[in-house]
Amino acid sequence: MRKTYKMEVDCATCASKIEDALNKLDGVKEARVNFMTQKLILDIEGKDIDTILVEAKKIAKKVDRDTEIYA
């Protein structure tokens, strides 16, 4: 299942770090964070999307406390 979310991320480096961390999550087939469009695209396999989204928000906050992901 592929879902797109609006997000606010302050810099391209933070976006890259968040993307790398999300791609390591169990159940994430592919994660893409686009700094220019301020979007997160999650391709999930075998897990609940809401569970992954909660983890994604935690990871984003660890990288940059001002980052927001809107469901």
PyRosetta script that sets phi, psi and omega in degrees:
from pyrosetta import init, pose_from_sequence

init()
pose = pose_from_sequence("MRKTYKMEVDCATCASKIEDALNKLDGVKEARVNFMTQKLILDIEGKDIDTILVEAKKIAKKVDRDTEIYA")
pose.set_psi(1, 132.3)
pose.set_omega(1, 179.7)
pose.set_phi(2, -113.0)
pose.set_psi(2, 129.6)
pose.set_omega(2, 179.1)
pose.set_phi(3, -131.7)
pose.set_psi(3, 146.6)
pose.set_omega(3, 177.8)
pose.set_phi(4, -115.8)
pose.set_psi(4, 135.8)
pose.set_omega(4, -179.6)
pose.set_phi(5, -127.5)
pose.set_psi(5, 144.9)
pose.set_omega(5, 172.0)
pose.set_phi(6, -79.0)
pose.set_psi(6, 141.5)
pose.set_omega(6, 177.2)
pose.set_phi(7, -145.4)
pose.set_psi(7, 159.2)
pose.set_omega(7, 174.3)
pose.set_phi(8, -116.1)
pose.set_psi(8, 117.7)
pose.set_omega(8, 177.1)
pose.set_phi(9, -133.0)
pose.set_psi(9, 136.6)
pose.set_omega(9, -169.4)
pose.set_phi(10, -80.5)
pose.set_psi(10, -25.3)
pose.set_omega(10, -176.5)
pose.set_phi(11, -149.0)
pose.set_psi(11, 159.2)
pose.set_omega(11, -178.4)
pose.set_phi(12, -66.2)
pose.set_psi(12, -34.2)
pose.set_omega(12, 178.5)
pose.set_phi(13, -64.6)
pose.set_psi(13, -43.3)
pose.set_omega(13, 177.7)
pose.set_phi(14, -63.0)
pose.set_psi(14, -42.0)
pose.set_omega(14, 178.9)
pose.set_phi(15, -59.8)
pose.set_psi(15, -42.1)
pose.set_omega(15, 179.3)
pose.set_phi(16, -65.5)
pose.set_psi(16, -42.2)
pose.set_omega(16, 179.0)
pose.set_phi(17, -64.4)
pose.set_psi(17, -41.8)
pose.set_omega(17, 178.6)
pose.set_phi(18, -63.9)
pose.set_psi(18, -45.7)
pose.set_omega(18, 179.4)
pose.set_phi(19, -59.0)
pose.set_psi(19, -46.0)
pose.set_omega(19, 179.6)
pose.set_phi(20, -59.8)
pose.set_psi(20, -43.5)
pose.set_omega(20, -178.9)
pose.set_phi(21, -67.8)
pose.set_psi(21, -40.0)
pose.set_omega(21, -179.6)
pose.set_phi(22, -66.1)
pose.set_psi(22, -34.9)
pose.set_omega(22, 179.4)
pose.set_phi(23, -68.3)
pose.set_psi(23, -15.4)
pose.set_omega(23, 178.1)
pose.set_phi(24, -89.5)
pose.set_psi(24, -10.6)
pose.set_omega(24, -179.4)
pose.set_phi(25, -68.7)
pose.set_psi(25, 140.2)
pose.set_omega(25, 174.9)
pose.set_phi(26, -64.9)
pose.set_psi(26, 129.5)
pose.set_omega(26, 179.4)
pose.set_phi(27, 97.8)
pose.set_psi(27, -10.6)
pose.set_omega(27, 178.4)
pose.set_phi(28, -93.7)
pose.set_psi(28, 114.4)
pose.set_omega(28, 177.8)
pose.set_phi(29, -76.0)
pose.set_psi(29, -44.1)
pose.set_omega(29, 176.6)
pose.set_phi(30, -157.3)
pose.set_psi(30, 138.4)
pose.set_omega(30, 174.3)
pose.set_phi(31, -126.4)
pose.set_psi(31, 134.8)
pose.set_omega(31, 176.6)
pose.set_phi(32, -131.9)
pose.set_psi(32, 128.7)
pose.set_omega(32, 175.9)
pose.set_phi(33, -113.7)
pose.set_psi(33, 119.8)
pose.set_omega(33, -179.8)
pose.set_phi(34, -105.9)
pose.set_psi(34, 110.0)
pose.set_omega(34, -178.8)
pose.set_phi(35, -64.7)
pose.set_psi(35, -39.4)
pose.set_omega(35, -175.8)
pose.set_phi(36, -67.4)
pose.set_psi(36, -40.1)
pose.set_omega(36, -179.1)
pose.set_phi(37, -95.0)
pose.set_psi(37, -7.5)
pose.set_omega(37, -179.2)
pose.set_phi(38, 57.9)
pose.set_psi(38, 48.8)
pose.set_omega(38, 180.0)
pose.set_phi(39, -130.1)
pose.set_psi(39, 149.0)
pose.set_omega(39, 174.3)
pose.set_phi(40, -116.8)
pose.set_psi(40, 127.9)
pose.set_omega(40, 175.9)
pose.set_phi(41, -116.0)
pose.set_psi(41, 120.7)
pose.set_omega(41, 179.5)
pose.set_phi(42, -113.4)
pose.set_psi(42, 128.0)
pose.set_omega(42, 173.5)
pose.set_phi(43, -111.0)
pose.set_psi(43, 110.3)
pose.set_omega(43, -171.3)
pose.set_phi(44, -106.9)
pose.set_psi(44, 144.4)
pose.set_omega(44, 178.4)
pose.set_phi(45, -139.9)
pose.set_psi(45, 118.6)
pose.set_omega(45, 172.1)
pose.set_phi(46, 82.4)
pose.set_psi(46, 3.3)
pose.set_omega(46, 178.0)
pose.set_phi(47, -134.9)
pose.set_psi(47, 161.9)
pose.set_omega(47, 178.4)
pose.set_phi(48, -70.7)
pose.set_psi(48, 130.9)
pose.set_omega(48, -178.3)
pose.set_phi(49, -61.6)
pose.set_psi(49, -35.2)
pose.set_omega(49, -179.8)
pose.set_phi(50, -66.7)
pose.set_psi(50, -37.6)
pose.set_omega(50, 177.3)
pose.set_phi(51, -64.0)
pose.set_psi(51, -44.8)
pose.set_omega(51, 178.6)
pose.set_phi(52, -63.7)
pose.set_psi(52, -40.8)
pose.set_omega(52, -179.1)
pose.set_phi(53, -63.0)
pose.set_psi(53, -39.8)
pose.set_omega(53, 177.0)
pose.set_phi(54, -61.1)
pose.set_psi(54, -45.1)
pose.set_omega(54, 178.0)
pose.set_phi(55, -64.4)
pose.set_psi(55, -39.6)
pose.set_omega(55, 179.5)
pose.set_phi(56, -61.6)
pose.set_psi(56, -41.7)
pose.set_omega(56, 178.7)
pose.set_phi(57, -64.2)
pose.set_psi(57, -40.6)
pose.set_omega(57, 178.3)
pose.set_phi(58, -63.1)
pose.set_psi(58, -44.8)
pose.set_omega(58, 179.8)
pose.set_phi(59, -62.6)
pose.set_psi(59, -45.1)
pose.set_omega(59, -179.2)
pose.set_phi(60, -60.4)
pose.set_psi(60, -41.1)
pose.set_omega(60, 179.7)
pose.set_phi(61, -67.7)
pose.set_psi(61, -32.2)
pose.set_omega(61, 177.0)
pose.set_phi(62, -67.3)
pose.set_psi(62, -37.5)
pose.set_omega(62, -179.4)
pose.set_phi(63, -73.6)
pose.set_psi(63, -46.8)
pose.set_omega(63, -178.9)
pose.set_phi(64, -149.5)
pose.set_psi(64, 113.1)
pose.set_omega(64, -173.4)
pose.set_phi(65, -62.9)
pose.set_psi(65, -16.6)
pose.set_omega(65, 179.7)
pose.set_phi(66, -89.2)
pose.set_psi(66, -5.3)
pose.set_omega(66, -178.3)
pose.set_phi(67, -71.3)
pose.set_psi(67, 137.1)
pose.set_omega(67, 177.5)
pose.set_phi(68, -127.8)
pose.set_psi(68, 141.8)
pose.set_omega(68, 172.6)
pose.set_phi(69, -121.8)
pose.set_psi(69, 125.5)
pose.set_omega(69, -176.8)
pose.set_phi(70, -104.2)
pose.set_psi(70, 124.1)
pose.set_omega(70, -179.3)
pose.set_phi(71, -89.1)
pose.dump_pdb("model.pdb")
